[in-house]
Amino acid sequence: MTTNEPSVSGTDLSRSRLSRLRERIKGMFPFASGVFATLLALILFNFLFPGQKPLTAKEVNDVVAIAMASATPRPAFSAEVYQAVQPSIVLIETEYENRNGQRDRSLGTGVIIDDFGNILTSYHVVSDSPNIFVTFVDGMKSGAFIVDATPERDIAVLRAYENPAMIHPAVLGSPRAMRVGDEVYVVGNPFGFYSSMSSGVISGFNRAFRPAGRESAIEGLIQFDAAANPGNSGGPLLNRSGHVIGIVTGLVNPTDENFFIGIGFAVPIDVAVSGGAGSPPY
């Protein structure tokens, strides 16, 4: 008497047993990688099932390839944050006359915050310059002017004389949802290196900081330890979703050298926007 039950080949049976053995190993060693579990399963398989037809080199490679694919980690938050905000980053260049009567240049960062192309930045980046230029992500460069400013908060809003064909405003987040220890990211133009990224954590809230040349301190700042250097001022402080939670305003250094030692400050975005570009959307 014959039946219509499907037959199982020796190779299929071997694969099934190997797969079950790999899953058992991963269950016993939950922190082992999929690749490690697969290789260990292949070694034990020959001892537990000596009578089985040995797997071919191609079958072994296929099993390992599947395990490696399943063990591939998701992209880092930092990569996703960068992809989200990078089109919104603007390089700011200013020209001014120095003490010797010569023309000099300084650099900063801005971030596009709406569909009109308004650019949020630090007031000190643009305050002393009659000539302001902005460069967008597509390489387009235009002159710009100050639309609004709140000097006591070190916030200014710029607008380019000519916007690019595509405007990519950043998404504004809520700094009130953040906690000390939460991951944050800074994207800007330190020393003119366009659209560079650094990462760190929030170190504190409600800090006060008096930049050089100011008579009074800026209060209510977010303290962070992501690297920020000259050229980062005016750029965004971002959460893991790539949303802007602050505008980088300054860094602390007890020496005369103007470089980062681990303490940076940002104006919370709700304060920055309410002071410089209308009411926040939350």
N, C-alpha and C positions, 0 to 999 in steps of 0.2 A: 504493500500500500504506500502510495506516495503522498506527500503533503506539499503545499504551496508556500511553506515557510522559507523566507530568504536564507540563503547560506551565508556563513560568516567565514571569511578567509583567515588564514593564519596571520597575515599582515594586519588586517583590521583588528583582530583580537589583540595582537601585540600593541597596537596603537592605543586601544581602549584601556588595556591594563596599564600602559605607561602613563596615560593621561590621569587615570585614577590615582596612581602612585604619586605623581607630581602634586596633585591636589592635597593628598594626605600629608606630604612633606611640608607643603606651605601651611597646612593647618597646625602641624606640630611646631613649626618655626615661623610664626606670623611675621617676623621682621626680616625673613630671608627674601631676597629678590626672586622674581619669577625665573630669571636665568639660572640662579644658583640652585633653585629647587629642581629645575629641569635637568641640569647636569648631574645632580645627586640622584635623581630618579633613574637616569640612564645607567649610572654605575650600579645601583641596587638591582635594576631590572635583570641584569645578566646573572646575578646570584639567585634571585627569587624564582626566575623562570628559565632555568638552563636549557630546557628542552625546546624552547621556542625558536622559531627562525629568527636569526639576528636581523636587526634593523639595518637597512642600507645607509650609506653615508648621506644620501639625499634625504632620506626620511629623518635622520638625526638633525640635519641642517634645517629642515622644514619645521621641526618641533622647536628648535632653539630660536629660529626667526620669529615664530608666533609668540614665544615667551618674551623675547626682547621687545616686540611691538606692544604687548600688554603691559610691560614694565616701563615704557617710555613716559616720563613725567610730563604733566601739563606745563605750558609756558609759565615762566615766573611772572608774578604780579608786576614786577618792574617793567618787563617787556610790554605787557598790555597797557600799563599806564603811559609809557612813552608813546606807543602807537596812537593812543587816544588824544594826547595833548600836543604832540609835536607839530601838527598843522596849525596850531593856534599861537605858536611862539613867534615873537618878533624880535629882531635885533635892533637896538636903538643906538644910534651914533649921534653925538653932539659935538659941535664946534664952538670954541670960545677963545677969548683972548686971555693969555696967562699974565702973570705979574710982570714979565719981561716984555710985554707988548707983542708977543708972538702968538700965532694961532695954534691952538692945541685941540686935542680930540679925546673924548672919553666914550666908554661903551656901557651899555646896560641892556636890560631885558624888559619886554612887555608881553602881555597876553591879551588876545582878542576876546572880548566878553559878550559881544552881541552881534546880531546880523547887520548892524550898521557899520561895523568895523571899528567901534570904539576900543581903544587899547588902554588897559590898566597898567600902571607902572609906579615906580617910586618917584616922589616929587624931587628928591635930591638928584636924580639922574638927569633931569631936564631943566631944573630951576634956573641955572646960571647961563643958559645957552640961547642965543637968538636964532641958532640954526639947528634944527632937529631933523634927523633922517631915520626912516624905518625901512627894514628889509624883511619881506615876508618869506614864507616857506618856499614859494616857487621862485625865489630869487629876485622878484620885483622890488625895486627901491623907489621910495618916494619921500618928499619932504613931508613934515608933519607939524601940527600946531597943538597947543594946549587948549582943550575944551573946558576943563574944570580942574580945580586943584584944592586939596585940603592940606596945607603945609604942616599943620600941627600933628597930622597923622601920617605924614610923609607919603601922601597919595596924590597921583595926578592921572588925568584921563587925556589921552592923545587921540587925534584923528588924522589920518593921512590925507594929503591933498588928492591922492589918487589911490583907490583900492584895487586889489587884484580881482580877476574875474570871479574867483571862488573865495568866499570868506568862510573860515572855519572857526566859529566861536567855541571857546572851552565851556565845559559844564561846571557851574558853580555848586559847591557842596556846602555842608553845614559844619563849621568847626565845633559847634556845640555837641555834636555827636562823637567827637574824638576824645580819647583818654590818654593819659601819660603812658608811654610805652607803645602806642599804636605806630605802625609803620607809616612813614611819610617819604615823599620824593621831591626833589628839586630839579627843575629843568630850566636851563638858561644858557648864557653865553660867557662863562668865566674866562677872563683874559682874551676874549674875542673868539674862543672856540665855540662855534655856533651850535646851539641846541644840544648841549651836553647834559648828562643826567647823573645824579647822585642819590643815595638813599640813606635813610637813618630812621630815628624814632622821635616822637614828641618827648621832650625832656621836661616841659612844664608849661603852665598857663599863667596869664595875668602878670607877665613880667614887665618891668620898666627898663628902658634903655635910652641913654643919651648919646647920640652919635657925635662925633667930633664936629665942632663948629656950631652946635645947637646950644641954646641957653637952657632949654627945658627938655625933659625926658619924654619919650613916647611911651604911653602906658597901655596896658591890656594886651601885650604881645604874646604870641606863641613862641616858645623856645624849642629849638630842634637841634639835632646833631648831624643831619645830612650836610655834606660838604658844600659850602657856599663861599665863593671868592669874588673879588672885584669883577664886575660884569654880570653877576647873578642878580644884583639889585633890581627890583621891579618884576622879577620872574615869579612864577607860581610855586606855592607849596601845595602838594597834592596828596590825596588819600589813595588807598589801594584801588579805588574805582576809577582813578584818573580825574577826579573832580577837584577843582581849585578850592582849597580851604584857607589860603592865606597868600599874601604878597610879601616876598622877601624884602626886608628893609635894611638889615645890617648884620654885622658880626662883631664879636668881642675878641680883642687881642690885646693883652697887657703890654705888648712891645710896640715899637713904632712901625713894625712891618704890617702891612695890610693884607694878611692872608689868614686862612681859616685854621682855628685850633680846636674846634668842636662845639662852639656855642654860636648859633645863629638865631635870628629873630624874624618873625613875620607878622604883619598886620592881619588879623582875622578878616576873612573875605566879607563877612556881613558888615563889619565896621568899614572896610575899604569901599565897598559898593554904596553903602548908605551915605557915606561922606562925599563920594566923588562922582557917582553915576546913577543916582536915583535910588529907589528902594529895592532891597533884595527880594528875590522871588519866593521867599519862604518866611 
